[in-house]
Amino acid sequence: MNNGKTYTYFSSLPQILPKRYTYVMKADDDVFIRLNQLSLSLNPLPRLDLYYGFVIPCSSKNPYMDYMSGMGFLLSWDLVEWIGKSGIPANKTQGPEDKLVGKWLKIGNKAKNRFSDKPAMYDYPGTNGRCSHELIPETVAVHRLKRWDQWFHVLEFFNELVNDE
């Protein structure tokens, strides 16, 4: 996890994808992402120089304070291209990947457009103190789904929500 995987992922995308995309997201495998809600939350945001996610520390709502949680964060395509071309990320690939991305962007004076989607992104209820709360209809992403019962609870909650609309 902390040995350059995120750098490899982002830096290789411009060479392997057949076209430019607006955004690229990195997410953990224990995250449930509601793509429609994600899309809706991105609609009013800039398409360039964007760093989007859940800012750490949990108590902060200031996306410029530090870095976005590794649960899942999104970069605009221009930042993905920059990661692939810049020596800043290439020379700093070892360590906690979410913190490293924040450092790359800070050192490179990038990501002037930042958005922390709290409370819509959060840890599963009861799993991580200040970073978790009860499931809410506006959810974009729920993190720390480590057990099947947690997955089932989340899926049931949002399926019921869709069926009620």
C-alpha positions in Angstrom: 0.0 0.0 0.0 2.7 2.5 0.9 5.3 1.5 -1.6 4.4 3.6 -4.6 1.2 1.9 -5.8 -0.8 5.2 -5.9 2.0 6.9 -7.8 2.1 4.1 -10.3 -1.7 4.1 -10.7 -2.0 7.9 -11.3 1.2 8.3 -13.4 0.4 5.4 -15.7 -3.2 6.4 -16.6 -2.4 9.1 -19.2 -0.3 6.5 -21.1 -2.8 3.6 -20.9 -6.2 5.2 -21.2 -7.3 6.0 -24.8 -8.6 9.5 -24.0 -8.6 12.2 -21.4 -11.1 12.0 -18.6 -12.5 14.8 -16.5 -11.6 13.1 -13.2 -9.8 10.1 -11.8 -10.6 8.5 -8.4 -8.6 6.3 -6.2 -10.6 4.3 -3.6 -10.1 1.6 -1.1 -11.8 -1.7 -1.5 -13.7 -1.3 1.7 -15.6 1.7 0.4 -19.1 1.8 -0.9 -19.4 4.7 -3.4 -22.7 6.0 -4.7 -21.8 7.1 -8.2 -24.9 9.2 -8.8 -24.3 11.1 -5.5 -20.7 11.6 -6.4 -21.6 12.9 -9.8 -24.1 15.3 -8.3 -21.6 16.6 -5.8 -19.0 17.2 -8.6 -21.4 19.2 -10.9 -20.8 22.6 -9.4 -17.1 22.1 -8.9 -14.2 23.2 -11.2 -13.0 20.7 -13.8 -9.4 21.7 -13.4 -6.9 21.6 -10.6 -9.4 19.8 -8.4 -8.6 17.7 -5.3 -11.8 16.2 -3.9 -12.4 13.8 -1.0 -12.6 13.7 2.8 -10.1 16.0 4.5 -8.0 14.6 7.4 -8.1 15.3 10.3 -11.6 14.1 10.8 -12.5 17.2 12.9 -11.6 19.6 10.0 -13.8 20.8 7.2 -11.0 22.9 5.7 -9.8 21.1 2.5 -6.7 23.3 2.3 -5.6 22.2 5.8 -3.9 18.9 5.0 -4.8 16.0 2.8 -7.7 13.8 1.7 -8.3 10.4 3.3 -7.2 7.4 1.4 -10.7 6.0 1.7 -11.2 7.7 -1.7 -10.2 10.9 -3.3 -10.5 12.3 -6.8 -8.2 14.3 -8.9 -8.9 16.3 -12.1 -7.2 15.0 -15.2 -4.7 17.8 -15.4 -3.4 16.8 -11.9 -3.2 13.2 -13.0 -1.1 14.3 -16.0 1.1 16.4 -13.8 1.8 13.5 -11.5 3.0 11.5 -14.5 5.3 14.3 -15.7 6.6 15.9 -12.5 9.7 14.9 -10.6 8.0 15.8 -7.3 5.8 12.7 -7.1 8.3 10.5 -8.8 10.9 11.2 -6.1 8.4 10.8 -3.2 6.7 7.5 -3.5 7.4 5.8 -0.2 5.0 6.3 2.7 1.3 6.7 3.5 -0.2 7.2 0.0 -2.9 9.6 1.0 -0.4 11.9 2.8 2.0 11.7 -0.1 -0.6 12.9 -2.6 -1.3 15.8 -0.3 2.4 16.6 -0.1 2.9 16.3 -3.8 0.2 18.8 -4.5 1.4 21.2 -1.8 5.0 21.1 -2.9 4.0 21.5 -6.6 1.6 24.4 -5.7 -1.2 22.4 -7.3 -4.9 21.6 -6.4 -5.9 25.2 -5.9 -9.5 23.9 -6.1 -10.2 21.6 -3.1 -13.4 20.2 -1.8 -14.0 18.1 1.3 -17.4 16.3 0.9 -18.2 16.1 4.6 -20.6 14.8 5.9 -21.4 12.9 2.7 -18.1 10.9 2.9 -17.5 9.1 6.2 -16.5 5.9 8.0 -19.1 3.3 8.8 -21.0 4.1 12.1 -19.0 3.3 15.2 -15.8 2.3 13.4 -13.7 5.5 13.7 -14.8 8.0 16.3 -15.1 11.5 14.7 -14.8 10.1 11.2 -17.9 8.1 11.4 -21.6 8.8 11.8 -25.0 7.2 11.1 -25.8 6.5 7.4 -27.4 9.5 5.7 -29.4 9.8 2.4 -26.8 12.3 1.0 -24.0 9.8 1.3 -21.3 9.8 -1.4 -19.0 7.2 0.2 -19.0 4.9 3.3 -15.6 3.6 4.4 -14.4 0.8 6.6 -16.8 -1.9 5.5 -14.7 -4.8 6.8 -17.5 -7.4 7.4 -20.3 -8.7 5.3 -22.9 -7.5 7.8 -21.7 -4.0 7.4 -21.9 -4.3 3.6 -25.4 -5.7 3.8 -26.5 -2.9 6.2 -25.2 -0.2 3.8 -26.7 -1.9 0.7 -30.1 -2.4 2.4 -30.1 1.2 3.6 -29.5 2.7 0.2 -31.8 0.1 -1.7 -34.6 1.1 0.7 -33.9 4.7 0.0 -34.1 4.2 -3.8 -37.3 2.2 -3.4 -38.9 4.9 -1.3 -38.3 7.7 -3.9 
